[in-house]
Amino acid sequence: MKSNDLPLVTIAIPTHNRAGSYLPAALGSALAQSYPRLEVLVADNASTDGTAALMRAVTDARLRYLRHPVNVGAHANYHSCLSQARGDYFLLLHDDDMIDHDLVSSCMEAAGHRLHDGVIRSGVRVIDEDGAVRSESPNDVGAVSLAQYFIAWFAGRTCWYLANTLFNTRQLREQGGFQSPYHLAEDGFAIARLARFHHIDIPGIKASFRVHGGANTHAAPSAAALWGREYLALLDLMCALVAPAEARAVRRQGRKFFARLAYNRAALMASPADRARAAFEVLRLFDYRCWPTHRVKTLRLMRRASGAARRRAEKLWSDIAGLARSARA
């Protein structure tokens, strides 16, 4: 197939004030793609650093640079990327993540360069702020039903990130783009909505998701419950999309999986009392059926806390235990 006959793929990079840190690596990984029909779109959310100068220094004809005069927020910037994309397929690459040089070509070859697939995904690695690999997750899904596709995520056989996912641009727009109730798990909602049209999964690890101190986090104790509500809404969507006979298994396994994710958010709280309070809110949200997976770690940290904070945390855990016993009775 001639290069001009291949589907056009847009790699969009929403960015804000990362010209001096991770943006050059993210942009470099996009421009290094071996796939011949590519556009790279950088949407600058009113950066006040050297982002504009960095873009002017890049002479690659595949690069388009758009700048918002005021900060429109991350969610609106995602949608500006999608609205400006010219590609048949669309990859949203955060400005602190990276993709391997053959991600796009591997995905498009696996799809046979067709235009009707909803999502095409690879495996992913997690890297730290220095680029060191912390974990690797091959995409061990294969050709399965939509319900099995969701359950594979719950079972840890795949990871859902934006960096390792190509979306069908037309279908993504028709499904509302990156929409979710609380703008926390937009990637999960988008993948779930488009996977029903057809999903292709390649097992190789072709993208890097970065974790670092400057990443967007939610530190308030109520944030864990907010994530929990988002996860439960995503689970409702998944159950609505699958065959009725499979919805029960999706809900049963999904509740455990999403409760664990919400408890992981609770474990990020700064103080033992806040961690216990956040865990209590998540436990209540999940009807006292899914016990905190980080309970041992939290109790260990509680023992090292100051007297007043420790007593507050211990009381909260006592309340949790009592409510859990009542719910089971």
Secondary structure, DSSP 8 states (H G I E B T S, - for coil): --GGGS--EEEEEEESS-TTTTHHHHHHHHHT---SSEEEEEEE-S--SSHHHHHHT---TTEEEEE-SS---HHHHHHHHHHH--SSEEEE--TT-EE-TTHHHHHHHHTTT-S--SEEEEEEEEE-TTS-EEEEE-----S--HHHHHHHHHTTS----STTEEEEHHHHHHTTSS--SSSSSHHHHHHHHHHTT-EEEEEEEEEEEE--TTS----STTHHHHHHHHHHHHHHHHHHHS-HHHHHHHHHHHHHHHHHHHHHHHTT-SSHHHHHHHHHHHHHHTTT-S--TTHHHHHHHHHTS-HHHHHHHHHHHHHHHHHHHHHH-
